[in-house]
Amino acid sequence: MIQTINPTIKQASGLKYLNTSNCKCLQSLPELPCLPALVGNGCPSLKTVSYPMTAPTRDLNQRHSFCACINLDENTRSNMMDDAWAVWVRIVRMATVSLSLSQIHTERVSLILNRSRFLCFLMNEKP
């Protein structure tokens, strides 16, 4: 049973995707390289995620998901909410500045909907 991941994973520059879903004993995630996708759904023991999700230059196509991780500490939850909000604001600004509402492409609408669902999941997960 995995409880933690070796911190040297940060040096794995070729890592593109990490899925720790359903690792029931995983308690923390160390700082990781920048990943297009980080999934950790269903990790009830997970308390801390050191991934720097609040980077202002983060790619809007990056995906993070931690549904049903009910024991995340307050700092981790706060960082996730800040990140989701920052991404939401960037998307809205891009849509407002660059495009009229009728010109928004399907993929942008999908991204906005995915992010708003992410926010809802985080707000509803509080134990």
GIHUTA-V237815 format. One record per pair of residues at least 24 apart in sequence whose ideal C-beta (glycine too) atoms are under 10 Angstrom apart, sorted by the first residue. I is the first residue (numbers start at 0). J is the second residue. D is the distance in Angstrom with one decimal. If there is no record, write none. Layout:
# GIHUTA-V237815
I_J_D ; I_J_D
This chain:
# GIHUTA-V237815
0_24_4.1 ; 0_25_8.5 ; 0_44_9.6 ; 1_25_5.5 ; 1_26_9.3 ; 1_42_9.6 ; 2_26_5.3 ; 2_27_8.2 ; 2_44_7.7 ; 3_27_5.4 ; 3_28_8.2 ; 3_29_7.4 ; 3_47_9.8 ; 4_28_6.2 ; 4_29_5.8 ; 4_31_8.3 ; 5_29_7.4 ; 6_30_7.0 ; 6_31_9.5 ; 6_49_8.7 ; 8_32_7.6 ; 9_49_9.1 ; 9_50_9.9 ; 16_62_9.4 ; 17_50_9.1 ; 18_64_9.2 ; 19_45_7.9 ; 19_48_10.0 ; 19_65_9.4 ; 19_68_9.8 ; 20_64_8.4 ; 20_65_9.5 ; 20_66_9.0 ; 20_67_9.3 ; 20_68_9.9 ; 21_67_9.2 ; 25_68_9.2 ; 26_70_8.8 ; 27_72_9.5 ; 27_75_9.2 ; 28_65_9.4 ; 28_75_9.1 ; 33_57_7.9 ; 33_58_8.1 ; 33_61_7.8 ; 34_61_7.0 ; 34_62_9.0 ; 34_63_8.5 ; 35_60_6.7 ; 35_61_5.5 ; 35_62_7.1 ; 36_60_9.2 ; 36_61_7.1 ; 36_62_4.8 ; 36_63_7.8 ; 36_64_8.3 ; 37_61_7.8 ; 37_62_7.3 ; 37_63_4.8 ; 37_64_7.6 ; 37_65_8.5 ; 38_62_7.5 ; 38_63_7.6 ; 38_64_4.9 ; 38_65_8.0 ; 38_66_9.1 ; 39_63_8.2 ; 39_64_7.0 ; 39_65_4.9 ; 39_66_8.7 ; 39_67_9.5 ; 39_68_6.2 ; 39_71_9.6 ; 40_64_5.6 ; 40_65_6.6 ; 40_66_4.5 ; 40_67_5.9 ; 40_68_7.3 ; 40_120_9.5 ; 41_65_9.2 ; 41_66_7.2 ; 41_67_4.8 ; 41_68_7.5 ; 41_69_9.9 ; 42_66_9.6 ; 42_67_7.7 ; 42_68_5.0 ; 42_69_9.3 ; 42_70_8.6 ; 42_71_9.1 ; 43_67_7.0 ; 43_68_7.0 ; 43_69_5.9 ; 43_70_6.3 ; 44_68_8.7 ; 44_69_9.6 ; 44_70_6.4 ; 45_69_8.9 ; 45_70_6.5 ; 45_71_6.3 ; 45_72_9.5 ; 45_75_8.4 ; 46_70_5.4 ; 46_71_6.3 ; 46_72_5.1 ; 46_74_9.7 ; 46_75_7.2 ; 47_71_7.6 ; 47_72_5.7 ; 47_74_7.5 ; 47_75_5.4 ; 47_78_9.8 ; 48_72_9.1 ; 48_74_9.4 ; 48_75_4.9 ; 48_76_9.5 ; 48_78_7.5 ; 48_79_7.5 ; 49_74_10.0 ; 49_75_8.5 ; 49_78_9.3 ; 50_75_9.2 ; 50_78_8.5 ; 50_79_9.4 ; 50_82_9.3 ; 51_78_8.4 ; 51_82_9.0 ; 52_78_5.9 ; 52_79_6.3 ; 52_80_10.0 ; 52_81_8.0 ; 52_82_3.9 ; 52_83_8.5 ; 52_85_9.1 ; 52_86_9.2 ; 53_77_9.5 ; 53_78_5.7 ; 53_79_8.8 ; 53_80_9.7 ; 53_81_5.1 ; 53_82_4.8 ; 53_83_9.7 ; 53_84_9.5 ; 53_85_6.6 ; 53_86_9.8 ; 54_82_8.3 ; 54_85_9.0 ; 55_82_9.9 ; 55_85_6.8 ; 55_89_8.7 ; 57_82_7.4 ; 57_85_7.9 ; 57_86_7.2 ; 57_89_8.9 ; 58_86_9.7 ; 59_86_6.2 ; 59_89_6.5 ; 59_90_6.6 ; 59_93_8.2 ; 59_107_9.2 ; 59_110_6.6 ; 59_114_8.8 ; 60_106_9.4 ; 60_110_7.6 ; 61_86_8.6 ; 62_110_9.6 ; 62_113_7.7 ; 62_114_9.7 ; 62_117_8.8 ; 63_117_7.7 ; 64_113_9.5 ; 64_116_9.9 ; 64_117_7.2 ; 64_120_8.2 ; 65_117_9.1 ; 65_120_8.2 ; 65_121_8.0 ; 65_124_8.4 ; 66_116_9.6 ; 66_117_8.8 ; 66_120_5.3 ; 66_121_8.9 ; 66_123_9.8 ; 66_124_7.4 ; 67_120_8.7 ; 67_124_7.4 ; 68_120_9.8 ; 68_121_9.7 ; 68_124_7.3 ; 69_124_6.0 ; 69_125_8.3 ; 69_126_5.0 ; 70_124_9.8 ; 70_126_7.2 ; 71_121_8.8 ; 71_124_7.8 ; 71_125_9.5 ; 71_126_9.4 ; 73_125_9.9 ; 76_121_6.7 ; 76_122_9.5 ; 76_124_8.1 ; 76_125_7.9 ; 77_121_10.0 ; 79_117_8.4 ; 79_118_9.3 ; 79_120_9.8 ; 79_121_5.7 ; 79_124_9.9 ; 80_117_9.7 ; 80_118_7.4 ; 80_121_5.9 ; 80_122_7.9 ; 82_114_9.9 ; 82_117_9.3 ; 82_121_9.9 ; 83_114_6.2 ; 83_115_8.8 ; 83_117_5.4 ; 83_118_5.0 ; 83_119_9.9 ; 83_120_9.5 ; 83_121_6.7 ; 83_122_9.7 ; 84_114_9.3 ; 84_118_7.5 ; 86_110_8.8 ; 86_111_9.6 ; 86_113_10.0 ; 86_114_5.7 ; 86_117_8.7 ; 86_118_9.6 ; 87_111_7.6 ; 87_114_5.4 ; 87_115_7.2 ; 87_117_9.1 ; 87_118_7.1 ; 89_114_9.9 ; 90_114_6.8 ; 90_115_9.8
